[in-house]
Amino acid sequence: MFRSLTLRLAALSALWVALGLLVAGWLLLGIASDQVLRGFDARVLGLLDRVAGAAARGPDGRPRLERPVTEPDLEQPFAGAYWQITGPTGGRAASRSLWDAHLPDFEEASGPSPRLRNVAGPRDEPLRLGERAVVPPDGGPPLLVQAAMARGGVDGEVRRLRWLIGLGFGLLGLGLVAGTVLQVVLGLRPLRQAQQAVAELRAGEREDLASLAAPSEIAPLLEEIDALLRQNRATVERARAHLGNLAHALKTPLAVQRAALDAAPPDLAALRGEAQAMERLVQHHLRRARAAALSGAPGPGALPLAIGEDIARALRRLPGNEALAIEVEGDARARVSVDPQDLAEMLGNLMENACQWARRRVTLRIGREAGMVTAAVGDDGPGLHGDEREQVLARGIRLDEAAPGSGLGLAIVRDLVELHGGGLALEAAPSGGLRARLRLPAR
């Protein structure tokens, strides 16, 4: 079928117009032809009534007219108008136009009501014949009265009427089809303009599509394209920024490593420490870059409760957590607009940190509030004061230097949740420890 939307709409519109005009023309032609034929039948019946009103039986018993019937064509031989009266014994009286011919016999006895039928005339021309039985004034058996008129003129009039109606509707149809095609072409012109604008945008000749004067039907589509472009530009800019940050962060460790290698002998402990620091930096920036790239992209989302249960099962098997009760509960149907790996990174860091400081119990509760999904990770450890809660969210800050780790866990969680349009807050837990509350957009 047509791949062009313009051709498809034009063809369907033309077909619909053609069908509509065909049906309308057929109805109009039928009505007009019926009116013409009804008018002709009325003339035949009028002639029949006049002949029937003048029909009588003469002294000799033969049928005749008591008074003349005025009709010019009745006086000229085979002029196209005829009348004939037939008596019960077979006697006939006829108009001069019949000359020595006669009209067809009655097919059956006719009642008092007139009957019309098509017959062949004296010269085999088509006739419209009207006939009826009339009781003469003197009584007696009825007389059979017939009147006929040639159909040639009315048939030609019907043919001419059909030609005129067909020509008129044909011209009207051509005009309507042309107008419909023009309307479709002009109506779809904004789509072609939008296509050209997108091509200019791809070629770098245009910044966005907002300046394009588009109708309200396609304006939302152009706005979505602009939003997609802005999102892609922001993703690219974030990726560039992360690469720049990573390069800047690696300069110092590389300089330290170079100095350690130049020392005699080389300082292997310093090399190992800087290598570990560089690995942590690379992993941190890779996570941030990945989260930034996925933060605006649509996806199926993630179920915090299911991911939390998987993390809890893994933490229970770790050495040192055997005595901890790790509980996960809440809304199992809550879904967030976050990549599952990012959500696992955030919950894993928070729950691992809670297990590190908890005495006996770690909890994860999933809930909903005002279009957001909350994930609260709490422990019954020593907790933190107000100033300390702000400090531990800074990158690389650790309040207990004796504990293992780099100090990047909470910073990574904060960065990830902010990239996804959420928030992270630290507060006192009901059990006296620390509770980290994540708020993420609901899917």
Number of C-alpha atoms within 10 A of each C-alpha: 5 9 7 9 12 18 15 14 17 21 16 14 17 20 13 13 18 19 13 13 18 16 12 13 18 15 12 14 19 14 12 16 19 13 13 17 17 12 13 18 19 12 14 23 24 14 23 23 19 15 24 25 17 15 25 25 22 12 8 6 12 18 26 23 18 13 12 11 15 11 11 10 16 20 16 16 16 21 15 22 26 32 26 25 29 21 19 14 11 9 13 17 17 23 22 19 21 22 14 11 14 17 20 13 9 13 6 6 9 16 13 13 9 16 14 16 11 14 17 14 24 19 9 8 13 18 22 21 27 23 27 24 21 22 16 17 11 9 10 10 14 19 25 25 28 30 28 28 26 23 20 14 12 15 15 11 15 20 13 12 16 19 13 13 17 17 12 13 17 16 12 15 19 15 12 17 20 14 14 19 20 14 13 18 17 12 12 14 13 18 14 11 14 19 12 12 20 18 13 15 15 12 10 10 11 13 14 20 20 12 9 13 11 17 11 8 9 12 17 12 13 19 14 12 16 16 13 14 16 13 16 15 12 15 21 15 14 17 19 13 13 20 16 12 13 18 12 11 15 17 12 13 19 15 12 14 21 13 14 18 15 11 10 7 8 14 14 12 10 16 19 12 13 20 15 14 15 19 12 14 18 17 13 18 18 16 19 21 21 17 23 23 19 17 22 18 14 11 13 12 15 22 22 28 22 16 17 24 16 14 20 22 12 11 19 16 10 9 8 11 17 12 11 15 16 24 16 20 15 15 16 12 13 19 20 23 23 30 21 17 13 21 24 18 17 20 24 21 19 23 23 17 18 25 25 16 17 22 17 15 20 26 19 25 18 22 18 17 10 7 12 19 24 25 23 24 26 32 29 22 21 14 22 19 12 11 8 13 18 12 13 19 22 16 16 15 16 20 13 9 10 7 10 9 12 15 19 20 24 22 18 21 24 20 21 26 23 17 18 21 14 18 18 20 14 22 17 19 18 11 15 14 21 24 26 23 20 23 23 24 20 19 17
